[in-house]
């Protein structure tokens, strides 16, 4: 059973040094991380001396590890190409496996891509990385890759809680910018991360912290999932914040459900319901269509008996959490119901769904059939289903019963192994 790693940047955001320090707090090998003291100056031109140290600190009553970096570096801005090449050279000359190397390189590429997008550069390799090109960035990212490898966490399933981004303004190379910075916001947008402003007017999540999340997190959720906790780590930022512990919390555990979390995806959804006993069938049919049009995942009309033995219906809607208010308003306006209830649920889903057109031959004639194919995260085919409209067209063309066409199509595809062998 693979481990589950939950990042909790909801407290005070995330930066590269906070992530690395949190990993060190529950046992990452410091000596292997400190190899960077010699390797970074060797491959990063302009870095003359680098010293790393991890110290114990207390932030608002919570003990945590904190990274201290002493660097002698000639002031210069590196390009995106330089950042990627330096990272590749460093990773190739230290003891990192392929997964750890790929994580480090991907995090740096994410930073470069974000800066390039913001500046409108056609060639991302010529993008100037400004403050992000300092030696600290290499230490944070590659040091984290080393730490994840020494903890045997690099292949774990990473989950992130909502990310506190702070607020206010911050001075950057180009002037005074709102928090979060454009780079941070661009990175978190691309991975559809859950963010929350505040709770103070300072920068809490940095571009490097955002890039680490984007490079390793597979799932964003509101709450800590159902896991058995193995260890907890706290990484501290350098600042002392008013009324707020400047820490990143990382929780490592195991998911003990019967589902393999690596095979299936999971998501938060809402079930919205209301009961009615005085609405006509025409209106119910109308509301069904309208709910689907506004983005409901599914709608069910369930018959029931209500007070005074009146026949009625439960209108049950499955929808994304951000659709709850809109759907509740539609139910009230269209049905005249006096109340709508909703419940948040966590559900496992088959993550990969695709359609494929496959030709089948019936009575000497080839017909195209559209198949819905569902796979788990390992690529295993779980469900294969021909589209009704395809089967209906063949049944009409051949004069054969629909169920006969369905059985013939299933048998042909299974015999050919065309889908099952993907």
VOGU-3710 file (C-alpha; in Angstrom, 3 decimals, decimal comma):
1> xxxxxxxxxx> 0,000/0,000/0,000  1,516/3,300/-1,091  1,802/6,211/1,281  -0,373/9,292/1,180  1,282/12,665/1,788  -0,992/15,561/2,743  0,402/19,089/2,395  -1,321/21,649/4,607  -0,526/25,129/3,265  -3,838/26,422/4,636
11> xxxxxxxxxx> -2,065/27,714/7,754  0,582/30,043/6,320  1,045/29,077/2,681  4,091/27,344/1,267  7,585/28,283/0,169  10,421/26,110/-1,035  12,374/26,329/2,208  9,263/25,530/4,289  8,610/22,384/2,227  12,222/21,224/2,493
21> xxxxxxxxxx> 12,369/22,005/6,230  9,166/20,055/6,878  10,679/17,002/5,180  13,799/17,356/7,308  11,668/17,595/10,464  10,583/13,992/10,100  13,861/12,488/9,095  15,191/13,467/5,664  18,936/12,892/5,458  20,571/16,292/6,079
31> xxxxxxxxxx> 24,042/15,126/5,033  22,782/14,172/1,586  21,038/17,532/1,225  24,219/19,368/2,225  25,975/17,847/-0,786  24,467/20,854/-2,567  26,962/23,097/-0,745  29,638/21,787/-3,122  27,596/20,955/-6,208  25,568/24,166/-6,662
41> xxxxxxxxxx> 28,631/26,482/-6,831  30,209/24,072/-9,318  27,393/24,317/-11,861  25,700/27,648/-11,065  28,014/30,345/-12,356  28,271/33,261/-9,953  27,693/31,208/-6,784  31,000/31,371/-4,939  30,069/29,877/-1,575  27,033/28,102/-0,145
51> xxxxxxxxxx> 26,319/26,939/3,410  23,154/25,167/4,561  21,907/24,563/8,070  18,642/23,320/9,564  17,766/24,661/12,989  14,958/24,083/15,466  12,610/27,029/15,918  9,288/27,623/17,665  6,564/29,465/15,766  3,598/30,472/17,924
61> xxxxxxxxxx> 4,095/27,470/20,177  4,834/24,928/17,420  8,301/23,409/17,121  9,539/23,232/13,542  12,642/22,962/11,406  13,882/26,000/9,522  16,426/26,238/6,718  19,188/28,803/6,993  21,161/29,585/3,831  24,381/31,559/3,668
71> xxxxxxxxxx> 25,343/32,286/0,093  27,998/34,417/-1,552  26,688/35,074/-5,026  27,474/37,638/-7,687  24,285/39,531/-8,487  23,014/38,369/-11,856  19,745/37,175/-13,353  19,684/33,846/-15,125  17,565/32,931/-18,122  15,101/30,070/-18,285
81> xxxxxxxxxx> 17,577/28,048/-20,319  20,278/28,528/-17,683  17,933/27,516/-14,865  16,957/24,294/-16,614  20,526/23,419/-17,644  21,914/24,083/-14,158  19,209/21,937/-12,587  19,836/19,131/-15,058  23,603/19,237/-14,429  23,247/19,241/-10,656
91> xxxxxxxxxx> 20,743/16,378/-10,668  22,977/14,325/-12,952  25,920/14,658/-10,591  24,293/13,716/-7,293  22,651/10,518/-6,089  19,108/10,953/-7,407  16,852/8,371/-9,008  14,861/9,169/-12,143  11,653/10,072/-10,287  13,451/12,532/-8,028
101> xxxxxxxxxx> 15,292/14,066/-10,984  12,068/14,440/-12,931  10,384/16,162/-9,978  13,204/18,705/-9,601  13,429/19,420/-13,302  9,657/19,713/-13,658  9,416/22,201/-10,778  12,041/24,438/-12,393  10,327/24,129/-15,779  7,045/25,171/-14,179
111> xxxxxxxxxx> 8,709/28,318/-12,824  10,224/29,119/-16,224  6,936/28,513/-18,050  5,073/30,786/-15,633  7,530/33,655/-16,017  7,549/33,239/-19,791  3,752/33,311/-19,937  3,514/36,426/-17,785  6,125/38,352/-19,788  4,715/37,225/-23,133
121> xxxxxxxxxx> 8,022/35,700/-24,232  7,787/33,525/-27,319  10,943/31,620/-26,373  10,686/30,548/-22,739  14,404/29,738/-22,673  15,330/33,423/-23,034  12,998/34,513/-20,220  14,782/36,385/-17,440  13,988/34,739/-14,114  14,836/37,721/-11,882
131> xxxxxxxxxx> 14,671/36,857/-8,147  13,731/33,253/-8,933  17,148/32,605/-10,465  19,059/32,825/-7,166  20,895/29,901/-5,582  18,065/29,559/-3,048  15,768/28,212/-5,747  18,156/25,370/-6,636  18,561/24,508/-2,960  14,812/24,505/-2,291
141> xxxxxxxxxx> 13,849/22,425/-5,315  16,742/19,980/-5,621  17,074/19,731/-1,837  13,403/18,739/-1,708  13,996/16,078/-4,358  16,849/14,653/-2,273  14,707/14,730/0,884  11,767/12,997/-0,794  14,067/10,262/-2,063  15,718/9,669/1,322
151> xxxxxxxxxx> 12,274/9,425/2,936  11,049/7,066/0,197  8,157/9,432/-0,545  8,847/10,411/-4,138  6,307/7,903/-5,502  3,638/8,609/-2,868  0,199/10,060/-3,581  0,369/13,795/-2,752  -2,708/15,754/-1,700  -2,921/19,458/-0,918
161> xxxxxxxxxx> -5,390/21,318/1,260  -6,420/24,858/0,193  -3,423/27,139/-0,172  -3,258/30,342/1,883  -1,788/32,971/-0,417  -1,810/36,018/1,849  -2,643/39,518/0,700  -1,388/43,065/0,400  1,514/44,190/-1,806  5,104/43,056/-2,358
171> xxxxxxxxxx> 8,114/44,737/-3,960  9,460/42,845/-7,003  11,970/43,672/-9,731  9,284/45,338/-11,830  7,786/47,344/-8,964  5,009/46,984/-6,407  2,830/43,937/-7,080  -0,317/42,532/-5,470  -0,121/39,284/-3,526  -0,075/36,629/-4,847
181> xxxxxxxxxx> 2,548/37,540/-7,414  1,701/36,935/-11,087  4,029/33,904/-11,216  2,433/32,273/-8,175  -1,059/32,863/-9,510  -0,169/31,568/-12,990  1,263/28,338/-11,583  -1,677/27,641/-9,286  -4,153/28,420/-12,070  -2,673/25,804/-14,373
191> xxxxxxxxxx> -3,072/22,989/-11,856  -6,497/24,218/-10,690  -5,306/24,447/-7,108  -7,682/25,500/-4,349  -6,534/28,854/-2,927  -7,729/31,199/-0,202  -6,740/34,816/0,391  -5,315/36,036/3,695  -5,381/35,592/6,582  -2,770/38,388/6,727
201> xxxxxxxxxx> -1,500/41,034/4,320  1,839/39,459/3,480  3,033/37,030/0,834  2,489/33,527/2,180  2,865/31,358/-0,923  5,908/31,951/-3,117  6,394/30,971/-6,764  8,833/28,229/-5,744  6,355/26,829/-3,220  3,629/26,914/-5,866
211> xxxxxxxxxx> 5,922/25,149/-8,369  6,660/22,377/-5,881  2,936/21,849/-5,343  2,279/21,892/-9,096  5,079/19,406/-9,686  4,056/16,781/-7,173  0,450/17,150/-5,977  -2,099/14,888/-7,664  -5,212/15,992/-5,798  -6,585/19,154/-4,183
221> xxxxxxxxxx> -9,185/18,820/-1,453  -10,903/20,862/1,248  -10,198/18,499/4,131  -7,667/15,928/5,265  -8,795/12,595/3,749  -9,394/9,367/5,640  -5,893/8,072/6,418  -3,949/6,386/9,203  -1,265/8,878/10,271  2,324/7,695/10,344
231> xxxxxxxxxx> 4,248/10,943/10,865  3,859/14,720/10,902  6,424/17,317/9,894  6,570/21,080/10,399  8,656/23,399/8,263  8,993/27,047/9,286  9,437/30,162/7,222  11,993/32,761/8,240  9,499/35,456/9,289  7,539/35,731/12,520
241> xxxxxxxxxx> 3,925/36,512/11,647  1,473/38,285/13,916  -1,054/35,859/15,450  -0,126/33,148/12,918  2,407/30,289/13,101  4,528/30,635/9,974  4,640/26,914/9,262  3,844/24,330/6,626  2,462/21,072/7,988  2,992/17,785/6,162
251> xxxxxxxxxx> 1,162/14,609/7,177  2,274/11,181/5,996  -0,012/8,179/6,317  -1,786/5,315/4,627  -5,186/5,118/3,013  -6,896/2,022/4,396  -9,980/1,932/2,196  -10,497/-1,085/-0,036  -9,714/1,072/-3,067  -6,177/1,556/-4,298
261> xxxxxxxxxx> -5,871/5,329/-4,305  -3,267/5,158/-7,048  -5,746/3,491/-9,420  -8,791/5,671/-8,863  -9,263/9,408/-8,601  -11,360/11,013/-5,883  -13,275/14,258/-5,684  -15,624/16,302/-3,526  -19,171/16,637/-4,825  -22,496/17,916/-3,495
271> xxxxxxxxxx> -25,856/16,178/-3,448  -28,669/18,757/-3,522  -32,240/17,641/-2,771  -35,751/18,902/-2,316  -39,106/17,123/-1,865  -42,239/18,241/-3,741  -45,849/17,055/-3,922  -47,658/19,788/-5,843  -45,805/20,119/-9,153  -46,917/18,786/-12,542
281> xxxxxxxxxx> -44,991/16,339/-14,679  -44,387/19,010/-17,326  -42,562/21,221/-14,825  -40,543/18,288/-13,497  -39,450/17,454/-17,049  -38,492/21,088/-17,612  -36,459/21,339/-14,393  -34,615/18,107/-15,250  -33,375/19,579/-18,539  -32,556/22,964/-17,032
291> xxxxxxxxxx> -30,445/21,463/-14,248  -28,392/19,460/-16,744  -27,903/22,566/-18,887  -26,405/24,562/-16,007  -23,839/21,865/-15,247  -25,390/19,265/-12,936  -23,468/15,977/-13,042  -26,685/13,964/-12,740  -30,351/14,443/-11,851  -32,683/11,801/-10,399
301> xxxxxxxxxx> -36,439/12,010/-9,820  -37,382/9,629/-7,005  -41,097/8,910/-6,240  -42,159/8,897/-2,597  -45,153/9,335/-0,323  -45,218/12,485/1,781  -47,438/13,799/4,585  -51,152/12,958/4,392  -50,125/10,081/2,069  -49,657/12,440/-0,863
311> xxxxxxxxxx> -47,597/11,084/-3,771  -44,587/13,256/-4,445  -40,996/13,309/-5,686  -37,477/13,872/-4,400  -35,451/15,912/-6,894  -31,856/14,763/-6,308  -28,984/16,544/-8,043  -25,292/15,612/-8,068  -23,107/18,638/-8,819  -19,750/20,300/-8,228
321> xxxxxxxxxx> -19,487/22,241/-4,976  -19,341/25,584/-6,755  -22,740/24,876/-8,349  -24,682/24,425/-5,086  -26,011/27,990/-4,793  -27,017/28,221/-8,443  -28,829/24,879/-8,401  -30,588/25,653/-5,116  -31,851/28,922/-6,593  -33,178/27,155/-9,689
331> xxxxxxxxxx> -35,008/24,565/-7,588  -36,674/27,262/-5,488  -37,583/29,509/-8,437  -38,857/26,779/-10,733  -40,574/24,466/-8,252  -41,736/26,867/-5,564  -40,211/24,612/-2,911  -39,671/26,210/0,478  -36,365/24,503/1,247  -33,364/22,860/-0,388
341> xxxxxxxxxx> -30,837/20,678/1,453  -27,366/19,697/0,379  -24,633/17,392/1,624  -20,943/17,275/0,725  -19,645/13,845/-0,235  -16,279/12,393/-1,123  -16,400/9,868/-3,934  -14,001/7,671/-5,881  -14,260/7,897/-9,662  -12,790/6,138/-12,655
351> xxxxxxxxxx> -10,412/8,874/-13,818  -9,868/8,273/-17,536  -12,845/8,338/-19,864  -12,566/8,440/-23,612  -14,511/7,644/-26,748  -13,298/5,542/-29,652  -14,911/4,662/-32,968  -14,416/1,015/-33,923  -15,756/-0,652/-37,075  -17,703/-3,886/-36,634
361> xxxxxxxxxx> -18,950/-6,166/-39,409  -22,544/-7,483/-39,315  -24,103/-9,391/-42,233  -21,154/-8,493/-44,452  -21,411/-4,746/-43,855  -19,110/-2,618/-41,702  -20,685/-0,201/-39,235  -18,950/2,405/-37,035  -19,651/2,003/-33,322  -18,777/4,671/-30,761
371> xxxxxxxxxx> -17,457/3,108/-27,543  -17,109/4,728/-24,130  -13,909/3,385/-22,584  -13,057/3,972/-18,916  -9,621/3,278/-17,412  -7,937/3,561/-14,045  -4,761/5,578/-13,491  -2,608/2,593/-14,459  -4,314/2,334/-17,834  -6,328/-0,778/-17,012
381> xxxxxxxxxx> -9,625/-0,863/-18,915  -12,479/-1,100/-16,406  -15,631/-0,399/-18,415  -16,403/-0,651/-22,143  -19,802/0,401/-23,366  -21,088/0,987/-26,905  -23,155/4,146/-27,387  -26,867/3,549/-27,658  -27,207/5,698/-30,794  -24,602/3,578/-32,617
391> xxxxxxxxxx> -26,406/0,344/-31,733  -29,758/1,850/-32,662  -28,494/2,872/-36,128  -27,221/-0,669/-36,804  -30,471/-2,215/-35,560  -32,479/0,019/-37,898  -30,198/-0,732/-40,845  -30,183/-4,527/-40,335  -33,664/-5,096/-38,916  -32,179/-7,080/-36,028
401> xxxxxxxxxx> -33,284/-6,549/-32,398  -31,252/-3,975/-30,465  -30,205/-6,489/-27,811  -28,953/-8,845/-30,527  -26,795/-6,066/-31,992  -25,491/-5,239/-28,530  -24,472/-8,841/-27,829  -22,852/-9,229/-31,273  -20,827/-6,040/-30,850  -19,586/-7,011/-27,386
411> xxxxxxxxxx> -18,580/-10,469/-28,594  -16,720/-9,183/-31,654  -14,757/-6,605/-29,699  -13,835/-9,090/-26,977  -12,755/-11,719/-29,511  -10,625/-9,199/-31,384  -9,059/-7,853/-28,158  -9,079/-4,434/-29,786  -10,069/-2,553/-26,651  -9,110/-4,915/-23,864
421> xx> -5,539/-5,079/-25,061  -4,911/-1,344/-25,015
//
